[in-house]
C-alpha cells in the first residue's frame, strides 16, 4: 500500500490497536506497507515466526507483532506488541484509509427496477443492474454494475454486491454480506435421474439462505436446494472459486478456501476450515472445529476437532506416516531387490547342499 499524505505517531497507533510500545513512541509514521516492501516512515506487521528474519532486513520504521514472538535482543526498530498482529494491522488500515473505495451512490439511470421492489434508505444501485419484481434490499446496501437480482429475493442491510453477481429468485441474504464479482447464488442443484441411459433433470425448487456477516469470494457457485434450503451460517468466509452444492449446510464462522468443493446434502459444522482444493463427498458431516487439509478427499464423516488430510482423507498424523512411507518407496524397492537376489543365491546354495547329501 502506498504512502498517505497524512501522518501518525507510534503512540497513537498503539492506542488504536491496544498495543504496547517498545522503542521510540514519538516516531512519526507516514505510510503502511508489507514487511518486504516497507520504506522508512512506514509501519508494517509480523504475525508468523517463519518470517522473523525479515525483521532484520525490513526498512519499516515500526513493526506490529505479538508478545509471543521470539524477538532478537537488539532489534533496532520500534515495536508495537499486541495479541493479534494481523487484526491490529487491519484496524490500523481501516483507520488510516476509511474511504479506500468509492462505492456507487444513488440509483443509476440505466438500472432496471421491477414492480414491487422495496429499497431501503441510502441504497445504491450501479449501472445496468437488473432487479426483478418484489425484491427487498435493506438500508445502506450497494449493488455494483451489471448484477442481477431475481424476483422475491431479500437482501439485508449494509450488504456489498460487487459487479456481475447473479442472485437468483427467492434467495435470502442477511446483513453486512459481501459478495465478490462473478459469483452465482441460487443456481440449480446438479440433480438428474438416469433411466435407461437417459439423464432426466430433477427440478430444484428450494432456496439459499445466507446469514449475517458472510463474505463470498469471486466466481463462487452456491446451488439452491432441491426442496428446502442451502444454508451458510453467519460469519463464514468463502474464498474464490468454491463450489457449494444443493442442500449443503455450513455452520457459523467457518473458512472455505479456494477451489474447495462440497457435494450435495453435506453438513459442515461451525469453526471448520476446508483448505484449498479439498473435496467433500455428499451426505456426510464435518464436525465443529474440524480441519480438512489442502487437496484432501473426504469420503466419510469427520468428527469434531479433528484434522484430516490425504486421499482418502484420514487423521493427519496417520496421513503423514503414510506419506513418509511413500517417499521411501524408491529406497525400499532397491532394498527389496537386493533381498530377492540374496534369497535366490541362498536357495541355489541350499539346492547344491541337498544334492551332496
Kinemage of the C-alpha trace (Angstrom):
@kinemage 1
@onewidth
@group {chain A} dominant
@subgroup {mainchain}
@vectorlist {calphas} color= white
{ca unk a 1} P 0.000 0.000 0.000
{ca unk a 2} L 1.371 3.382 -0.891
{ca unk a 3} L 2.021 6.209 1.493
{ca unk a 4} L -0.708 8.518 2.711
{ca unk a 5} L -0.028 12.297 2.919
{ca unk a 6} L -1.292 12.207 6.488
{ca unk a 7} L 0.944 11.087 9.317
{ca unk a 8} L 0.511 9.446 12.695
{ca unk a 9} L 2.728 8.940 15.738
{ca unk a 10} L 3.618 5.491 17.027
{ca unk a 11} L 1.950 6.319 20.334
{ca unk a 12} L -1.350 6.920 18.539
{ca unk a 13} L -1.012 3.641 16.626
{ca unk a 14} L -0.552 1.785 19.917
{ca unk a 15} L -3.755 3.337 21.209
{ca unk a 16} L -5.709 2.307 18.095
{ca unk a 17} L -4.543 -1.315 18.240
{ca unk a 18} L -4.410 -1.558 22.050
{ca unk a 19} L -0.696 -2.319 21.946
{ca unk a 20} L 2.463 -1.692 23.979
{ca unk a 21} L 5.342 0.307 22.500
{ca unk a 22} L 8.934 -0.897 22.769
{ca unk a 23} L 11.229 1.845 21.470
{ca unk a 24} L 10.573 5.400 20.358
{ca unk a 25} L 6.868 6.203 20.779
{ca unk a 26} L 7.298 9.617 19.150
{ca unk a 27} L 8.299 8.361 15.694
{ca unk a 28} L 6.095 9.886 13.013
{ca unk a 29} L 4.735 7.335 10.537
{ca unk a 30} L 3.717 8.335 7.027
{ca unk a 31} L 2.656 5.059 5.404
{ca unk a 32} L 1.538 1.440 5.762
{ca unk a 33} L 3.131 -1.397 3.818
{ca unk a 34} L 4.076 -5.081 3.759
{ca unk a 35} L 7.219 -6.051 5.602
{ca unk a 36} L 9.246 -6.724 2.421
{ca unk a 37} L 8.218 -3.556 0.585
{ca unk a 38} L 8.183 -1.148 3.551
{ca unk a 39} L 10.286 2.034 3.456
{ca unk a 40} L 11.491 4.397 6.133
{ca unk a 41} L 8.465 6.058 7.691
{ca unk a 42} L 6.220 3.011 7.061
{ca unk a 43} L 4.657 0.740 9.646
{ca unk a 44} L 4.271 -2.979 8.955
{ca unk a 45} L 3.379 -6.141 10.869
{ca unk a 46} L 4.851 -9.559 11.652
{ca unk a 47} L 2.450 -12.345 12.627
{ca unk a 48} L 4.307 -15.535 11.717
{ca unk a 49} L 7.647 -16.643 13.173
{ca unk a 50} L 8.785 -18.147 9.870
{ca unk a 51} L 9.159 -14.562 8.587
{ca unk a 52} L 11.111 -13.442 11.643
{ca unk a 53} L 14.297 -12.989 9.603
{ca unk a 54} L 12.571 -10.198 7.658
{ca unk a 55} L 12.611 -8.126 10.824
{ca unk a 56} L 16.342 -7.593 10.290
{ca unk a 57} L 16.034 -6.580 6.633
{ca unk a 58} L 12.837 -4.521 6.533
{ca unk a 59} L 13.185 -0.751 6.152
{ca unk a 60} L 9.993 -0.115 8.122
{ca unk a 61} L 10.253 2.355 10.999
{ca unk a 62} L 7.843 0.409 13.213
{ca unk a 63} L 6.539 -3.154 13.344
{ca unk a 64} L 3.363 -4.526 14.931
{ca unk a 65} L 3.915 -8.004 16.324
{ca unk a 66} L 2.931 -10.398 19.112
{ca unk a 67} L 4.317 -10.633 22.662
{ca unk a 68} L 4.815 -14.353 21.941
{ca unk a 69} L 7.186 -13.670 19.037
{ca unk a 70} L 10.774 -14.666 19.851
{ca unk a 71} L 12.371 -11.338 19.018
{ca unk a 72} L 16.141 -10.794 18.980
{ca unk a 73} L 17.550 -8.797 21.883
{ca unk a 74} L 18.753 -5.994 19.607
{ca unk a 75} L 16.134 -5.075 17.029
{ca unk a 76} L 16.935 -1.502 16.066
{ca unk a 77} L 13.281 -0.769 15.322
{ca unk a 78} L 10.284 0.404 17.264
{ca unk a 79} L 7.962 -2.481 18.105
{ca unk a 80} L 4.273 -2.428 18.997
{ca unk a 81} L 3.193 -5.572 20.846
{ca unk a 82} L -0.426 -6.705 20.562
{ca unk a 83} L -2.214 -10.048 20.935
{ca unk a 84} L -3.302 -10.355 17.305
{ca unk a 85} L -0.954 -8.505 14.914
{ca unk a 86} L -2.986 -9.323 11.781
{ca unk a 87} L -6.200 -7.971 13.280
{ca unk a 88} L -4.379 -4.962 14.701
{ca unk a 89} L -2.904 -4.161 11.282
{ca unk a 90} L -6.364 -4.462 9.704
{ca unk a 91} L -7.750 -1.994 12.263
{ca unk a 92} L -4.926 0.426 11.502
{ca unk a 93} L -5.524 0.220 7.757
{ca unk a 94} L -9.246 0.860 8.269
{ca unk a 95} L -8.423 3.861 10.483
{ca unk a 96} L -5.870 5.305 8.076
{ca unk a 97} L -7.837 4.679 4.882
{ca unk a 98} L -11.500 4.908 5.923
{ca unk a 99} L -12.642 5.651 2.362
{ca unk a 100} L -10.333 3.433 0.362
{ca unk a 101} L -13.041 2.506 -2.196
{ca unk a 102} L -15.587 4.834 -3.781
{ca unk a 103} L -18.767 2.781 -3.993
{ca unk a 104} L -21.600 3.735 -6.352
{ca unk a 105} L -24.057 6.220 -4.942
{ca unk a 106} L -27.732 6.616 -5.691
{ca unk a 107} L -29.785 4.909 -8.393
{ca unk a 108} L -28.120 4.829 -11.813
{ca unk a 109} L -30.352 5.811 -14.702
{ca unk a 110} L -29.633 2.604 -16.620
{ca unk a 111} L -30.695 0.292 -13.777
{ca unk a 112} L -33.867 -1.719 -14.406
{ca unk a 113} L -36.119 -1.949 -11.363
{ca unk a 114} L -39.108 -4.319 -11.406
{ca unk a 115} L -42.561 -3.871 -9.912
{ca unk a 116} L -42.966 -4.043 -6.155
{ca unk a 117} L -39.256 -3.594 -5.411
{ca unk a 118} L -38.579 -2.093 -1.967
{ca unk a 119} L -35.322 -0.228 -1.500
{ca unk a 120} L -34.201 0.837 1.971
{ca unk a 121} L -32.609 4.123 2.938
{ca unk a 122} L -29.343 5.063 1.186
{ca unk a 123} L -29.356 2.015 -1.110
{ca unk a 124} L -27.069 2.431 -4.131
{ca unk a 125} L -27.680 0.704 -7.466
{ca unk a 126} L -24.974 0.796 -10.176
{ca unk a 127} L -25.223 0.897 -13.962
{ca unk a 128} L -27.136 -1.819 -15.835
{ca unk a 129} L -28.243 -3.633 -12.701
{ca unk a 130} L -31.425 -5.683 -13.159
{ca unk a 131} L -33.689 -6.086 -10.138
{ca unk a 132} L -36.740 -8.251 -10.723
{ca unk a 133} L -40.149 -7.806 -9.111
{ca unk a 134} L -40.791 -7.936 -5.359
{ca unk a 135} L -37.120 -7.745 -4.371
{ca unk a 136} L -36.326 -6.195 -0.999
{ca unk a 137} L -32.956 -4.532 -0.314
{ca unk a 138} L -32.080 -3.210 3.148
{ca unk a 139} L -30.682 0.164 4.196
{ca unk a 140} L -27.202 1.112 3.036
{ca unk a 141} L -26.660 -1.825 0.689
{ca unk a 142} L -24.667 -1.308 -2.514
{ca unk a 143} L -25.246 -3.202 -5.765
{ca unk a 144} L -22.478 -2.732 -8.325
{ca unk a 145} L -22.860 -2.552 -12.104
{ca unk a 146} L -24.091 -5.483 -14.139
{ca unk a 147} L -25.507 -7.510 -11.257
{ca unk a 148} L -28.794 -9.424 -11.393
{ca unk a 149} L -31.241 -9.900 -8.512
{ca unk a 150} L -34.046 -12.419 -9.132
{ca unk a 151} L -37.671 -11.962 -8.083
{ca unk a 152} L -38.746 -12.265 -4.437
{ca unk a 153} L -35.147 -12.171 -3.196
{ca unk a 154} L -34.370 -10.393 0.072
{ca unk a 155} L -31.027 -8.691 0.754
{ca unk a 156} L -30.294 -7.244 4.183
{ca unk a 157} L -28.710 -4.019 5.414
{ca unk a 158} L -25.217 -2.753 4.544
{ca unk a 159} L -24.522 -5.518 2.027
{ca unk a 160} L -21.944 -5.061 -0.717
{ca unk a 161} L -22.581 -6.813 -4.032
{ca unk a 162} L -19.697 -6.326 -6.474
{ca unk a 163} L -20.049 -6.238 -10.315
{ca unk a 164} L -21.611 -9.059 -12.309
{ca unk a 165} L -23.001 -11.056 -9.419
{ca unk a 166} L -26.080 -13.189 -10.157
{ca unk a 167} L -28.504 -13.782 -7.298
{ca unk a 168} L -31.394 -15.914 -8.454
{ca unk a 169} L -35.031 -15.857 -7.338
{ca unk a 170} L -36.306 -16.343 -3.759
{ca unk a 171} L -32.885 -16.086 -2.118
{ca unk a 172} L -32.429 -14.733 1.429
{ca unk a 173} L -29.292 -12.794 2.306
{ca unk a 174} L -28.640 -11.300 5.752
{ca unk a 175} L -26.971 -8.070 6.856
{ca unk a 176} L -23.398 -6.965 6.063
{ca unk a 177} L -22.862 -9.711 3.498
{ca unk a 178} L -20.134 -9.141 0.899
{ca unk a 179} L -20.291 -10.959 -2.451
{ca unk a 180} L -17.468 -10.542 -4.962
{ca unk a 181} L -17.613 -10.412 -8.742
{ca unk a 182} L -18.767 -13.322 -10.858
{ca unk a 183} L -20.431 -15.260 -8.056
{ca unk a 184} L -23.729 -17.061 -8.668
{ca unk a 185} L -26.127 -17.618 -5.771
{ca unk a 186} L -29.074 -19.954 -6.260
{ca unk a 187} L -28.130 -21.749 -9.448
{ca unk a 188} L -29.909 -25.095 -9.880
{ca unk a 189} L -28.508 -28.030 -7.958
{ca unk a 190} L -26.991 -30.825 -10.032
{ca unk a 191} L -29.784 -33.360 -9.883
{ca unk a 192} L -30.655 -35.961 -12.544
{ca unk a 193} L -32.436 -39.299 -12.592
{ca unk a 194} L -30.938 -41.757 -15.065
{ca unk a 195} L -33.391 -44.106 -16.757
{ca unk a 196} L -32.162 -46.478 -19.466
{ca unk a 197} L -29.073 -44.346 -20.017
{ca unk a 198} L -31.006 -41.086 -20.346
{ca unk a 199} L -30.484 -38.321 -17.725
{ca unk a 200} L -33.747 -36.677 -16.683
{ca unk a 201} L -33.497 -33.339 -14.885
{ca unk a 202} L -34.881 -33.169 -11.328
{ca unk a 203} L -36.421 -29.752 -10.577
{ca unk a 204} L -34.621 -27.794 -7.851
{ca unk a 205} L -37.293 -25.708 -6.120
{ca unk a 206} L -35.560 -24.862 -2.834
{ca unk a 207} L -33.632 -21.743 -1.883
{ca unk a 208} L -30.363 -20.434 -0.455
{ca unk a 209} L -30.166 -18.721 2.927
{ca unk a 210} L -27.059 -16.705 3.773
{ca unk a 211} L -26.829 -15.303 7.295
{ca unk a 212} L -25.210 -12.085 8.551
{ca unk a 213} L -21.547 -11.126 8.103
{ca unk a 214} L -20.760 -13.762 5.476
{ca unk a 215} L -18.182 -12.911 2.810
{ca unk a 216} L -18.191 -14.786 -0.500
{ca unk a 217} L -15.258 -14.537 -2.926
{ca unk a 218} L -15.196 -14.174 -6.695
{ca unk a 219} L -16.616 -16.868 -9.006
{ca unk a 220} L -18.194 -18.895 -6.226
{ca unk a 221} L -21.266 -21.011 -7.003
{ca unk a 222} L -23.821 -21.832 -4.328
{ca unk a 223} L -26.626 -24.064 -5.609
{ca unk a 224} L -30.213 -23.823 -4.452
{ca unk a 225} L -31.653 -26.768 -2.545
{ca unk a 226} L -33.798 -29.415 -4.162
{ca unk a 227} L -36.688 -28.754 -1.743
{ca unk a 228} L -35.585 -26.951 1.433
{ca unk a 229} L -32.528 -24.661 1.610
{ca unk a 230} L -28.789 -24.498 1.135
{ca unk a 231} L -27.549 -22.681 4.236
{ca unk a 232} L -24.454 -20.571 5.037
{ca unk a 233} L -24.114 -19.663 8.734
{ca unk a 234} L -23.211 -16.201 9.980
{ca unk a 235} L -19.602 -15.085 9.928
{ca unk a 236} L -18.468 -17.758 7.472
{ca unk a 237} L -15.881 -16.674 4.900
{ca unk a 238} L -15.694 -18.308 1.470
{ca unk a 239} L -12.693 -17.847 -0.835
{ca unk a 240} L -12.738 -17.578 -4.643
{ca unk a 241} L -13.715 -20.491 -6.911
{ca unk a 242} L -15.583 -22.571 -4.359
{ca unk a 243} L -18.477 -24.894 -5.297
{ca unk a 244} L -21.223 -25.491 -2.730
{ca unk a 245} L -23.861 -27.954 -3.916
{ca unk a 246} L -27.573 -28.219 -3.180
{ca unk a 247} L -28.807 -28.754 0.392
{ca unk a 248} L -25.354 -28.184 1.894
{ca unk a 249} L -25.398 -26.695 5.390
{ca unk a 250} L -22.384 -24.718 6.632
{ca unk a 251} L -22.239 -23.556 10.242
{ca unk a 252} L -21.036 -20.288 11.724
{ca unk a 253} L -17.555 -18.792 11.346
{ca unk a 254} L -16.161 -21.467 9.058
{ca unk a 255} L -13.439 -20.878 6.450
{ca unk a 256} L -13.764 -22.402 2.967
{ca unk a 257} L -10.587 -21.877 0.928
{ca unk a 258} L -10.231 -21.554 -2.847
{ca unk a 259} L -11.244 -24.414 -5.158
{ca unk a 260} L -12.832 -26.464 -2.396
{ca unk a 261} L -15.888 -28.440 -3.472
{ca unk a 262} L -18.718 -29.613 -1.215
{ca unk a 263} L -21.134 -32.174 -2.623
{ca unk a 264} L -24.865 -32.194 -2.018
{ca unk a 265} L -26.561 -32.655 1.367
{ca unk a 266} L -23.324 -32.491 3.339
{ca unk a 267} L -23.274 -30.699 6.683
{ca unk a 268} L -20.216 -28.651 7.642
{ca unk a 269} L -20.091 -27.565 11.270
{ca unk a 270} L -19.102 -24.271 12.889
{ca unk a 271} L -15.487 -23.135 13.021
{ca unk a 272} L -14.458 -25.612 10.316
{ca unk a 273} L -11.539 -24.980 7.940
{ca unk a 274} L -11.636 -26.543 4.477
{ca unk a 275} L -8.259 -25.830 2.870
{ca unk a 276} L -7.598 -25.280 -0.833
{ca unk a 277} L -8.874 -27.911 -3.284
{ca unk a 278} L -10.421 -30.028 -0.537
{ca unk a 279} L -13.134 -32.284 -1.947
{ca unk a 280} L -16.064 -33.426 0.177
{ca unk a 281} L -18.456 -36.185 -0.935
{ca unk a 282} L -22.185 -35.863 -0.398
{ca unk a 283} L -24.385 -36.879 2.530
{ca unk a 284} L -21.667 -36.773 5.223
{ca unk a 285} L -20.882 -34.400 8.085
{ca unk a 286} L -17.785 -32.427 9.054
{ca unk a 287} L -17.812 -31.808 12.805
{ca unk a 288} L -17.357 -28.452 14.541
{ca unk a 289} L -13.771 -27.220 14.608
{ca unk a 290} L -12.501 -29.828 12.150
{ca unk a 291} L -9.677 -29.013 9.725
{ca unk a 292} L -9.533 -30.577 6.252
{ca unk a 293} L -6.079 -30.095 4.737
{ca unk a 294} L -5.375 -28.927 1.197
{ca unk a 295} L -6.295 -31.397 -1.588
{ca unk a 296} L -7.798 -33.843 0.898
{ca unk a 297} L -10.505 -36.131 -0.458
{ca unk a 298} L -13.088 -36.672 2.276
{ca unk a 299} L -15.156 -39.813 1.696
{ca unk a 300} L -16.686 -40.281 5.136
{ca unk a 301} L -17.783 -38.123 8.060
{ca unk a 302} L -15.116 -36.296 10.088
{ca unk a 303} L -15.514 -35.996 13.881
{ca unk a 304} L -15.396 -32.605 15.582
{ca unk a 305} L -11.992 -31.037 16.318
{ca unk a 306} L -10.179 -33.479 14.033
{ca unk a 307} L -7.574 -32.704 11.367
{ca unk a 308} L -7.613 -34.902 8.268
{ca unk a 309} L -5.521 -34.984 5.105
{ca unk a 310} L -4.695 -37.152 2.115
{ca unk a 311} L -6.855 -39.234 -0.204
{ca unk a 312} L -8.925 -40.823 1.005
{ca unk a 313} L -8.746 -38.419 3.939
{ca unk a 314} L -7.563 -39.890 7.228
{ca unk a 315} L -6.344 -38.449 10.534
{ca unk a 316} L -3.441 -36.143 9.744
{ca unk a 317} L -0.973 -37.987 11.993
{ca unk a 318} L -1.638 -41.235 10.098
{ca unk a 319} L -1.584 -39.483 6.719
{ca unk a 320} L 1.882 -38.094 7.485
{ca unk a 321} L 3.183 -41.558 8.324
{ca unk a 322} L 1.696 -42.999 5.122
{ca unk a 323} L 3.258 -40.200 3.099
{ca unk a 324} L 6.623 -40.760 4.777
{ca unk a 325} L 6.480 -44.426 3.725
{ca unk a 326} L 5.574 -43.463 0.163
{ca unk a 327} L 8.576 -41.117 -0.009
{ca unk a 328} L 10.852 -44.026 0.952
{ca unk a 329} L 9.487 -46.394 -1.701
{ca unk a 330} L 12.407 -45.977 -4.162
{ca unk a 331} L 14.942 -46.937 -1.470
{ca unk a 332} L 12.691 -49.709 -0.202
{ca unk a 333} L 12.463 -51.105 -3.740
{ca unk a 334} L 16.262 -51.225 -4.023
{ca unk a 335} L 16.475 -52.988 -0.661
{ca unk a 336} L 13.784 -55.458 -1.716
{ca unk a 337} L 15.601 -56.231 -4.982
{ca unk a 338} L 18.806 -56.921 -3.036
{ca unk a 339} L 16.918 -59.189 -0.636
{ca unk a 340} L 15.294 -61.101 -3.514
{ca unk a 341} L 18.686 -61.577 -5.145
{ca unk a 342} L 20.199 -62.750 -1.854
{ca unk a 343} L 17.338 -65.229 -1.274
{ca unk a 344} L 17.847 -66.627 -4.778
{ca unk a 345} L 21.553 -67.111 -4.059
{ca unk a 346} L 20.815 -68.854 -0.745
{ca unk a 347} L 18.271 -71.133 -2.420
{ca unk a 348} L 20.865 -72.143 -5.043
{ca unk a 349} L 23.384 -72.912 -2.296
{ca unk a 350} L 20.807 -74.899 -0.380
{ca unk a 351} L 19.963 -76.877 -3.542
{ca unk a 352} L 23.644 -77.733 -4.044
{ca unk a 353} L 23.971 -78.882 -0.424
{ca unk a 354} L 20.956 -81.152 -0.830
{ca unk a 355} L 22.475 -82.710 -3.956
{ca unk a 356} L 25.609 -83.620 -1.981
{ca unk a 357} L 23.581 -85.466 0.664
